[in-house]
Every structure is written in C-alpha cells, then in structure tokens.
Amino acid sequence: MSQNLKDKAVTYLRALENRDWKTARALCAETTTVWHNDGKGEQSIEKNIAGMEGQIESIESMRYDILRQLSQPGEVLQQHVVHVATTSGMRGEVHAAVYFGFDDAGQIMRIEEYANFIPVDGQDS
C-alpha cells in the first residue's frame, strides 16, 4: 500500500508538470486542503490548482526531480527539486519537502509544502 501511495504522489506531480489539472484534481479528495510556508494559510485544492493554472502562462517548463520518499500507512513525505524556466528567461529551482496525507480510499486529503526558490546562474528572484 505504501508504494501505491508513493506512486500516487508522483502521479499528482507529473499531472502538474504536464498542466493536466483535471488528473491532478481527480487524485484528491473532495475536501483536500493545501498549505504552503508562504504565510497565506490553508486553501482548498480548487483554489490551489486555479492559482497554478493562472500562473502557468509565464512558465515555459517545469520538471520535478524526486530525491527521496518516505512513507507509512496513509502518509508520504517527499523531498524534491522543481526545475523552472519562465518565458521571460528566468531559471530557478524550488527545493521542497512535501507531506501528502491520504484518506482510506487512497485519495490525497492534505498537502503541506515547505519550499524555497533558488535562482540559477546568479539571477535574483
């Protein structure tokens, strides 16, 4: 079961990478909440995905490199780096630790992301 949850976490990120918002949303429970360490508090999965969708036009590409995953029943903790390139030429990496909590049906019910953006090639953020 824990490998299945690890795979679901990866599938969710690959859907985001591919701008497949419908698939990403389908992996989540109806009441999924998302929290980031940006000081804005929790938000619904709908609001979170809408925010990503609204910013995606400026993103030329993004790729998730998963460094490690740890799991126990109902939970996955993952470390990854998101390589981001914007249409304006900015390049950077988002170093993140993400917690995925799953319900009994195997749907994502909670996402907590601790992330830090690092510009590449000496660019400022």
C-alpha positions as CSV (number, residue, x, y, z in Angstrom):
1,M,0.0,0.0,0.0
2,S,2.8,2.5,0.8
3,Q,4.4,2.1,-2.6
4,N,1.0,2.7,-4.1
5,L,0.7,6.0,-2.2
6,K,4.2,7.0,-3.2
7,D,3.2,6.4,-6.8
8,K,0.1,8.5,-6.4
9,A,2.1,11.4,-5.0
10,V,4.4,11.1,-8.1
11,T,1.4,10.9,-10.4
12,Y,0.0,14.1,-8.9
13,L,3.2,16.0,-9.5
14,R,3.5,14.6,-13.1
15,A,0.0,15.9,-13.8
16,L,1.0,19.3,-12.6
17,E,4.2,19.2,-14.7
18,N,2.0,18.4,-17.7
19,R,-0.6,21.0,-16.9
20,D,-3.2,18.3,-16.5
21,W,-5.3,20.0,-13.9
22,K,-8.2,17.5,-14.2
23,T,-6.0,14.5,-13.4
24,A,-4.3,16.3,-10.5
25,R,-7.7,17.2,-9.0
26,A,-9.1,13.7,-9.5
27,L,-6.3,12.3,-7.3
28,C,-7.6,14.4,-4.4
29,A,-10.5,14.0,-2.0
30,E,-13.4,16.4,-2.2
31,T,-12.2,18.3,0.9
32,T,-8.5,18.3,0.2
33,T,-6.6,21.2,1.8
34,V,-3.2,22.6,0.8
35,W,-0.8,24.6,3.0
36,H,2.5,26.3,1.9
37,N,5.1,28.1,4.0
38,D,4.2,31.4,2.4
39,G,2.2,32.8,5.3
40,K,-1.1,32.7,3.4
41,G,-2.6,29.8,5.4
42,E,-4.6,26.9,4.1
43,Q,-6.5,26.8,0.9
44,S,-8.8,24.3,-0.9
45,I,-7.4,22.1,-3.7
46,E,-9.6,24.0,-6.1
47,K,-8.1,27.4,-5.2
48,N,-4.6,25.9,-5.2
49,I,-5.0,24.4,-8.7
50,A,-6.7,27.6,-10.0
51,G,-3.7,29.6,-8.8
52,M,-1.2,27.3,-10.6
53,E,-3.3,27.4,-13.7
54,G,-3.4,31.2,-13.6
55,Q,0.4,31.5,-13.4
56,I,1.2,28.7,-15.9
57,E,1.3,31.0,-19.0
58,S,4.6,32.5,-17.7
59,I,6.1,29.1,-17.2
60,E,8.0,27.7,-20.2
61,S,8.7,24.4,-18.4
62,M,8.9,22.8,-15.0
63,R,10.2,19.4,-14.1
64,Y,10.0,17.6,-10.7
65,D,13.1,15.6,-9.7
66,I,12.2,13.5,-6.7
67,L,15.1,13.0,-4.4
68,R,13.6,10.7,-1.8
69,Q,10.2,9.5,-0.5
70,L,9.4,8.1,2.9
71,S,6.1,6.6,3.8
72,Q,4.0,4.9,6.4
73,P,0.3,4.0,6.2
74,G,-1.7,6.9,4.9
75,E,1.2,9.3,4.5
76,V,4.1,10.1,2.2
77,L,6.9,12.6,2.9
78,Q,8.9,13.6,-0.1
79,Q,11.9,15.8,-1.0
80,H,12.1,17.1,-4.5
81,V,13.5,19.9,-6.7
82,V,11.3,21.6,-9.2
83,H,13.4,23.0,-12.2
84,V,11.5,26.0,-13.5
85,A,12.1,28.1,-16.7
86,T,9.9,31.1,-17.5
87,T,9.0,32.6,-20.8
88,S,11.0,35.8,-19.7
89,G,14.2,33.8,-19.4
90,M,14.4,33.3,-15.6
91,R,15.7,29.9,-14.5
92,G,15.4,28.6,-11.0
93,E,14.9,25.7,-8.7
94,V,12.3,25.2,-6.0
95,H,13.7,23.0,-3.2
96,A,10.8,21.4,-1.4
97,A,9.7,19.0,1.3
98,V,6.1,17.9,0.8
99,Y,3.8,16.0,3.0
100,F,0.9,14.1,1.4
101,G,-1.8,12.7,3.6
102,F,-4.2,10.2,2.2
103,D,-7.7,9.1,3.1
104,D,-8.8,5.4,3.4
105,A,-9.8,5.4,-0.3
106,G,-6.2,6.4,-1.3
107,Q,-7.1,9.9,-2.3
108,I,-4.9,12.9,-1.3
109,M,-6.6,14.7,1.5
110,R,-3.8,17.0,2.7
111,I,-0.7,18.6,1.1
112,E,1.8,20.6,3.1
113,E,4.7,22.1,1.2
114,Y,7.8,23.7,2.7
115,A,9.6,25.3,-0.3
116,N,12.4,27.7,-1.1
117,F,13.1,29.2,-4.6
118,I,16.7,29.5,-5.6
119,P,17.6,31.4,-8.8
120,V,20.0,29.6,-11.2
121,D,23.0,31.3,-12.8
122,G,23.2,34.2,-10.3
123,Q,19.7,35.6,-11.2
124,D,17.7,37.3,-8.5
125,S,14.2,36.1,-7.6
